[in-house]
Amino acid sequence: MRKMRMPASASPFGALPFMPVLNRRAALVRHTALLLSAAYLAGCSSPPPREASLCAPVSDAVHDPAQSFNRSVFAFNRTVDDYALAPVARGYRHLPDFMQQGVHNFASNFGEPKVFINDVLQGNAQRSVNTLGRFALNTTVGVLGLINVSDPAGIPRHTSDFGQTFGVWGIGDGPIVELPLLGNGNSRDSVGKVLNLVVDPFGDHSDTLRTLNTVALVGGTIDGRATLLPLTDSLQQLPDYYGAMRSVIAEHRAAFVREGQLGLTEPAKHHCEGSTHDDF
C-alpha cells in the first residue's frame, strides 16, 4: 500500500486537467490579481509569531462572512469533482505503484522552480539551496524527475507556495473564499493560488516545455486528488462536508505557514508526531 501523501495543490478541487494554460493574458491576470488583493491584504497584515510551533492547535476562528455564496460555489466544485476528477483519481489508484510514483515524482520535480522562487522570497537560503539541489539532481540523474534520487541522497523535499510566502511576510488570513475549480481557502491563500497559475518560471518556453508543463499539470492534479481520496471520503460522511473541509484546510494551511516561518527544510510530519504535512 502506498504511503499517503498530501499534494502540492491547494485543494482537492485543484486545477483540473482541462483548465487552459494561461499564456497571452498571463501579465494581465497577474497585475489584476495583485492590484485587487494588495489593498485588502495590506489591511489584514499582522506580524508573524516570534515562537511558531507546528504542533500548536489553530486558535483563530475561521472568518467566513460570504458563507452562503461560498457554499454555492462549493456545490459546483463538488459536482465537478464527483463526476469528473474523483472518478479519474479512483481509476488512477489502480495503476501499478511504480507508475503512480513516477507521475508523482515528475509532477513534483516540475514544480520545484516555483518552490525555489518562494524559498527566495521568504529569505530562506537553506531551503533555496535544498530545492535547487533537488531539482538539478532529479532532473539529470533522475531522468526529468521520474526517479526521486534526492531523498536517498539526504535532501528531503519541502514545499512552498505564494500563500505560505504571504503568511511568512506577515499578511493575515482574511475571509474565506471558495474559488471555482480551485477550492476553499482564506483570501491570502486564494490570491496565492491565482499567482501559482500565472507565474511561469520557464518564461517563453518551447513546445517541448509546454508539453511537459501540461503533462505535469494533468498528472499532478490527478495524483494529488488520488492521495486526498481517503480524507475526502471520510469528510463526506459528516453532516456538513463544506464546514469540515473548510476547517481541515484552515488547520493545515496554518501549520504550513508556521513551517515556512520556522524555515524547516523537511516535511512537518518528521517534526511533529501525529501530524501530516500537505499544501492545501
The 8 nearest C-alpha neighbors of each residue, nearest first, counted from 0:
[[1, 2, 96, 3, 92, 95, 93, 97],
 [2, 0, 3, 96, 4, 100, 99, 226],
 [1, 3, 4, 0, 226, 5, 96, 100],
 [2, 4, 226, 1, 5, 227, 0, 229],
 [5, 3, 226, 6, 2, 277, 227, 276],
 [4, 6, 277, 226, 276, 278, 227, 223],
 [7, 5, 223, 8, 277, 278, 4, 226],
 [6, 8, 278, 9, 5, 223, 277, 279],
 [9, 7, 6, 10, 13, 279, 278, 223],
 [279, 8, 10, 278, 13, 7, 192, 11],
 [9, 11, 279, 12, 13, 182, 8, 181],
 [10, 12, 13, 224, 227, 9, 182, 223],
 [11, 13, 10, 182, 181, 180, 76, 80],
 [14, 12, 181, 10, 11, 8, 15, 180],
 [13, 15, 181, 180, 18, 220, 16, 12],
 [14, 16, 17, 18, 13, 220, 180, 217],
 [17, 15, 217, 18, 14, 216, 220, 221],
 [16, 18, 15, 19, 217, 14, 20, 216],
 [17, 19, 15, 16, 14, 20, 21, 180],
 [20, 18, 21, 17, 16, 22, 15, 213],
 [19, 21, 22, 18, 213, 196, 197, 209],
 [22, 20, 25, 19, 24, 23, 197, 196],
 [21, 23, 25, 24, 20, 197, 26, 19],
 [24, 22, 25, 21, 26, 27, 20, 28],
 [23, 25, 27, 22, 26, 28, 21, 29],
 [24, 26, 28, 22, 27, 21, 197, 23],
 [25, 27, 29, 28, 24, 30, 23, 197],
 [28, 26, 24, 30, 29, 25, 31, 23],
 [29, 27, 31, 25, 26, 30, 32, 24],
 [30, 28, 26, 32, 27, 31, 25, 197],
 [31, 29, 33, 27, 32, 28, 34, 26],
 [30, 32, 28, 34, 33, 29, 35, 27],
 [33, 31, 29, 35, 30, 34, 28, 36],
 [32, 34, 30, 36, 31, 35, 37, 29],
 [33, 35, 31, 37, 36, 32, 30, 38],
 [36, 34, 32, 33, 37, 31, 38, 39],
 [35, 37, 33, 39, 34, 38, 40, 32],
 [38, 36, 40, 34, 39, 33, 41, 35],
 [39, 37, 41, 36, 40, 42, 35, 34],
 [38, 40, 36, 42, 41, 37, 43, 35],
 [41, 39, 43, 42, 37, 38, 36, 170],
 [40, 42, 44, 38, 43, 39, 37, 170],
 [41, 43, 40, 39, 44, 38, 171, 170],
 [42, 44, 171, 40, 41, 170, 173, 45],
 [45, 43, 170, 171, 41, 42, 169, 40],
 [44, 46, 169, 171, 170, 47, 43, 168],
 [47, 45, 169, 48, 44, 170, 168, 171],
 [48, 46, 169, 49, 45, 167, 168, 260],
 [49, 47, 50, 51, 46, 260, 257, 169],
 [48, 50, 51, 47, 46, 260, 261, 52],
 [51, 49, 48, 52, 261, 47, 260, 257],
 [52, 50, 48, 257, 49, 53, 261, 260],
 [51, 53, 55, 54, 50, 257, 254, 261],
 [54, 52, 254, 55, 257, 258, 51, 271],
 [53, 55, 52, 271, 56, 274, 254, 272],
 [54, 56, 52, 53, 57, 254, 51, 58],
 [57, 55, 58, 54, 250, 53, 254, 52],
 [58, 56, 59, 250, 55, 253, 60, 254],
 [57, 59, 56, 60, 55, 61, 250, 253],
 [58, 60, 57, 61, 62, 56, 249, 253],
 [61, 59, 62, 58, 57, 63, 249, 246],
 [60, 62, 63, 59, 175, 249, 246, 174],
 [63, 61, 174, 175, 60, 64, 173, 185],
 [62, 64, 175, 66, 174, 65, 61, 176],
 [65, 63, 66, 62, 174, 175, 67, 69],
 [66, 64, 68, 63, 67, 69, 175, 176],
 [65, 67, 69, 63, 68, 64, 70, 175],
 [68, 66, 70, 69, 65, 71, 64, 72],
 [67, 69, 71, 70, 66, 65, 72, 177],
 [70, 68, 66, 177, 72, 71, 67, 73],
 [69, 71, 73, 67, 72, 68, 66, 74],
 [70, 72, 74, 68, 73, 69, 67, 75],
 [73, 71, 75, 69, 74, 70, 179, 76],
 [72, 74, 70, 76, 71, 75, 77, 69],
 [75, 73, 71, 77, 72, 76, 70, 78],
 [76, 74, 72, 78, 73, 77, 79, 71],
 [77, 75, 73, 79, 78, 74, 180, 80],
 [76, 78, 80, 74, 75, 79, 81, 73],
 [77, 79, 81, 75, 80, 76, 82, 74],
 [80, 78, 76, 77, 82, 83, 81, 75],
 [79, 81, 84, 77, 83, 78, 85, 82],
 [82, 80, 78, 85, 79, 77, 83, 84],
 [81, 83, 79, 80, 78, 86, 84, 85],
 [84, 82, 80, 79, 81, 86, 85, 87],
 [83, 85, 80, 87, 86, 88, 82, 81],
 [84, 86, 88, 80, 87, 81, 83, 89],
 [87, 85, 89, 88, 84, 83, 90, 82],
 [86, 88, 90, 84, 85, 89, 91, 83],
 [87, 89, 225, 91, 85, 86, 90, 221],
 [90, 88, 86, 92, 91, 87, 85, 225],
 [89, 91, 87, 92, 88, 93, 86, 94],
 [92, 90, 88, 93, 89, 94, 87, 225],
 [91, 93, 89, 90, 94, 88, 225, 99],
 [94, 92, 91, 90, 95, 89, 96, 99],
 [93, 95, 92, 91, 96, 98, 99, 90],
 [96, 94, 98, 97, 93, 99, 92, 100],
 [95, 97, 99, 98, 100, 94, 1, 92],
 [98, 96, 100, 99, 95, 101, 94, 102],
 [99, 97, 101, 100, 96, 95, 102, 94],
 [100, 98, 96, 102, 101, 97, 103, 95],
 [99, 101, 103, 97, 98, 102, 104, 96],
 [100, 102, 145, 98, 104, 99, 103, 97],
 [103, 101, 99, 105, 100, 104, 218, 106],
 [102, 104, 100, 106, 101, 105, 107, 99],
 [103, 105, 101, 107, 145, 102, 106, 144],
 [106, 104, 144, 145, 108, 102, 107, 103],
 [107, 105, 215, 219, 109, 103, 108, 104],
 [108, 106, 104, 110, 105, 109, 103, 111],
 [107, 109, 111, 105, 110, 144, 106, 104],
 [110, 108, 106, 107, 111, 105, 215, 112],
 [109, 111, 107, 108, 112, 113, 106, 114],
 [110, 112, 114, 108, 113, 109, 115, 134],
 [113, 111, 115, 114, 110, 200, 116, 109],
 [114, 112, 116, 115, 111, 110, 117, 200],
 [113, 115, 111, 159, 117, 112, 116, 158],
 [114, 116, 112, 118, 113, 117, 127, 130],
 [117, 115, 113, 119, 114, 118, 120, 112],
 [116, 118, 120, 114, 119, 115, 160, 121],
 [117, 119, 115, 121, 127, 116, 120, 123],
 [120, 118, 122, 116, 117, 121, 127, 123],
 [119, 121, 117, 122, 118, 116, 164, 123],
 [120, 122, 118, 119, 123, 164, 117, 167],
 [123, 121, 119, 120, 124, 118, 127, 117],
 [122, 124, 121, 126, 118, 125, 119, 127],
 [123, 125, 127, 126, 122, 128, 119, 118],
 [126, 124, 128, 127, 123, 129, 264, 262],
 [125, 127, 129, 128, 264, 124, 123, 118],
 [126, 128, 124, 118, 130, 125, 115, 129],
 [129, 127, 125, 131, 126, 130, 132, 124],
 [130, 128, 126, 132, 127, 131, 133, 125],
 [131, 129, 133, 127, 132, 128, 115, 126],
 [130, 132, 128, 134, 133, 129, 127, 135],
 [131, 133, 129, 135, 130, 134, 128, 136],
 [134, 132, 130, 136, 131, 135, 149, 137],
 [133, 135, 131, 137, 132, 136, 138, 108],
 [134, 136, 132, 138, 133, 137, 131, 139],
 [137, 135, 133, 139, 134, 138, 140, 132],
 [136, 138, 141, 144, 134, 139, 140, 135],
 [137, 139, 143, 144, 135, 141, 142, 136],
 [140, 138, 142, 136, 141, 137, 143, 135],
 [139, 141, 142, 137, 136, 138, 148, 143],
 [140, 142, 137, 146, 144, 139, 138, 143],
 [141, 143, 144, 139, 138, 140, 145, 146],
 [144, 142, 138, 145, 141, 139, 137, 105],
 [143, 145, 105, 137, 138, 141, 146, 108],
 [144, 146, 105, 101, 104, 143, 142, 141],
 [147, 145, 141, 144, 148, 104, 101, 142],
 [146, 148, 149, 137, 141, 104, 144, 150],
 [147, 149, 150, 151, 141, 137, 146, 152],
 [150, 148, 152, 154, 151, 133, 147, 153],
 [149, 151, 155, 154, 153, 152, 148, 147],
 [152, 150, 153, 149, 148, 154, 147, 155],
 [153, 151, 149, 150, 154, 148, 155, 133],
 [154, 152, 150, 151, 155, 149, 148, 156],
 [153, 155, 150, 149, 152, 129, 156, 133],
 [156, 154, 150, 265, 153, 157, 149, 264],
 [157, 155, 265, 154, 158, 266, 150, 130],
 [156, 158, 265, 266, 264, 155, 159, 130],
 [157, 159, 114, 156, 160, 7, 278, 266],
 [158, 160, 114, 117, 163, 118, 157, 161],
 [161, 159, 163, 162, 117, 114, 164, 158],
 [160, 162, 191, 164, 163, 165, 117, 195],
 [163, 161, 188, 191, 165, 164, 160, 187],
 [162, 164, 256, 166, 161, 160, 165, 167],
 [163, 165, 161, 167, 166, 162, 121, 117],
 [164, 166, 168, 162, 163, 167, 170, 161],
 [167, 165, 163, 169, 170, 168, 164, 256],
 [166, 168, 164, 169, 260, 165, 163, 259],
 [169, 167, 165, 166, 170, 164, 121, 47],
 [168, 170, 46, 45, 47, 166, 167, 44],
 [171, 169, 44, 166, 165, 45, 168, 43],
 [172, 170, 44, 43, 45, 173, 169, 166],
 [171, 173, 187, 185, 186, 174, 170, 43],
 [172, 174, 186, 185, 171, 43, 187, 175],
 [175, 173, 62, 63, 185, 186, 176, 172],
 [174, 176, 185, 63, 184, 186, 62, 173],
 [175, 177, 184, 185, 183, 186, 178, 174],
 [178, 176, 183, 69, 182, 72, 73, 184],
 [177, 179, 182, 181, 176, 180, 183, 72],
 [180, 178, 181, 72, 76, 182, 177, 75],
 [179, 181, 12, 182, 76, 178, 13, 14],
 [182, 180, 13, 178, 12, 179, 14, 10],
 [181, 183, 178, 12, 177, 10, 180, 179],
 [182, 184, 177, 176, 178, 245, 10, 181],
 [185, 183, 175, 176, 189, 188, 177, 186],
 [184, 186, 175, 188, 174, 187, 172, 176],
 [187, 185, 189, 173, 188, 174, 175, 176],
 [188, 186, 172, 190, 189, 185, 162, 173],
 [187, 189, 162, 191, 190, 185, 186, 184],
 [190, 188, 186, 192, 191, 187, 184, 185],
 [191, 189, 193, 188, 192, 187, 186, 194],
 [190, 192, 162, 161, 188, 194, 189, 193],
 [193, 191, 195, 189, 190, 194, 188, 196],
 [194, 192, 190, 196, 195, 191, 197, 189],
 [195, 193, 197, 191, 196, 192, 198, 190],
 [194, 196, 192, 193, 197, 198, 191, 161],
 [197, 195, 193, 194, 198, 192, 21, 199],
 [196, 198, 194, 195, 25, 29, 199, 193],
 [199, 197, 195, 194, 196, 200, 25, 29],
 [198, 200, 201, 202, 197, 196, 113, 195],
 [201, 199, 202, 112, 198, 113, 116, 203],
 [200, 202, 199, 204, 203, 208, 112, 198],
 [203, 201, 204, 200, 199, 198, 205, 22],
 [204, 202, 201, 205, 199, 22, 200, 209],
 [203, 205, 202, 208, 201, 209, 206, 207],
 [204, 206, 208, 207, 209, 203, 210, 201],
 [205, 207, 209, 208, 210, 204, 211, 212],
 [208, 206, 210, 205, 209, 211, 204, 212],
 [207, 209, 211, 205, 210, 206, 204, 212],
 [208, 210, 206, 212, 207, 211, 205, 213],
 [211, 209, 213, 207, 208, 212, 206, 214],
 [212, 210, 208, 214, 213, 209, 215, 207],
 [211, 213, 209, 215, 210, 214, 208, 216],
 [214, 212, 216, 210, 215, 211, 217, 209],
 [213, 215, 211, 217, 212, 216, 218, 210],
 [214, 216, 106, 212, 218, 213, 219, 217],
 [217, 215, 213, 219, 214, 218, 220, 212],
 [218, 216, 16, 220, 214, 219, 215, 213],
 [219, 217, 215, 221, 220, 216, 214, 222],
 [218, 220, 106, 222, 216, 221, 217, 215],
 [219, 221, 223, 217, 218, 222, 216, 224],
 [220, 222, 224, 218, 88, 223, 219, 225],
 [223, 221, 219, 225, 224, 220, 218, 103],
 [222, 224, 6, 220, 226, 225, 221, 219],
 [223, 225, 221, 227, 11, 222, 226, 88],
 [226, 224, 88, 222, 228, 227, 223, 221],
 [225, 227, 223, 224, 228, 4, 3, 5],
 [226, 228, 224, 230, 225, 229, 231, 11],
 [227, 229, 231, 225, 230, 226, 232, 224],
 [230, 228, 232, 227, 231, 233, 226, 225],
 [231, 229, 233, 227, 228, 232, 234, 226],
 [230, 232, 234, 228, 233, 229, 235, 227],
 [233, 231, 229, 235, 230, 234, 228, 236],
 [232, 234, 230, 231, 235, 236, 229, 237],
 [235, 233, 231, 236, 237, 232, 240, 230],
 [234, 236, 240, 232, 237, 233, 231, 238],
 [235, 237, 234, 233, 238, 232, 240, 239],
 [236, 238, 235, 234, 239, 240, 233, 243],
 [239, 237, 240, 236, 235, 243, 234, 242],
 [240, 238, 242, 241, 237, 243, 235, 234],
 [239, 241, 243, 235, 242, 234, 237, 244],
 [242, 240, 244, 243, 239, 245, 70, 73],
 [241, 243, 245, 239, 244, 240, 246, 247],
 [242, 244, 240, 246, 245, 241, 239, 247],
 [245, 243, 247, 241, 246, 242, 240, 248],
 [244, 246, 242, 248, 243, 247, 241, 249],
 [247, 245, 249, 243, 244, 248, 250, 242],
 [248, 246, 250, 244, 249, 245, 251, 243],
 [247, 249, 251, 245, 250, 246, 252, 279],
 [250, 248, 246, 252, 247, 251, 253, 245],
 [251, 249, 247, 253, 248, 252, 57, 246],
 [250, 252, 254, 248, 253, 249, 255, 247],
 [251, 253, 255, 249, 254, 250, 248, 256],
 [252, 254, 256, 250, 255, 251, 249, 257],
 [255, 253, 257, 251, 252, 256, 53, 258],
 [254, 256, 252, 258, 253, 257, 251, 259],
 [255, 257, 163, 259, 253, 258, 254, 166],
 [258, 256, 260, 254, 259, 255, 51, 53],
 [257, 259, 255, 261, 256, 260, 263, 262],
 [260, 258, 262, 256, 257, 261, 167, 263],
 [261, 259, 257, 167, 262, 258, 256, 51],
 [260, 262, 258, 259, 263, 257, 51, 52],
 [263, 261, 259, 260, 258, 264, 123, 126],
 [264, 262, 261, 265, 258, 259, 266, 126],
 [263, 265, 126, 157, 262, 266, 155, 125],
 [264, 266, 157, 155, 263, 156, 267, 269],
 [267, 265, 268, 157, 269, 276, 264, 156],
 [266, 268, 270, 269, 276, 271, 265, 258],
 [267, 269, 275, 274, 270, 271, 266, 276],
 [268, 270, 267, 266, 271, 272, 265, 274],
 [271, 269, 267, 268, 272, 266, 53, 274],
 [270, 272, 268, 274, 269, 54, 273, 267],
 [273, 271, 274, 270, 268, 269, 54, 275],
 [272, 274, 271, 275, 268, 54, 269, 270],
 [275, 273, 268, 272, 271, 276, 267, 54],
 [276, 274, 268, 277, 273, 267, 5, 251],
 [277, 275, 267, 268, 266, 5, 274, 278],
 [276, 278, 5, 279, 6, 275, 251, 7],
 [279, 277, 7, 9, 8, 6, 5, 252],
 [9, 278, 10, 277, 248, 8, 252, 251]]
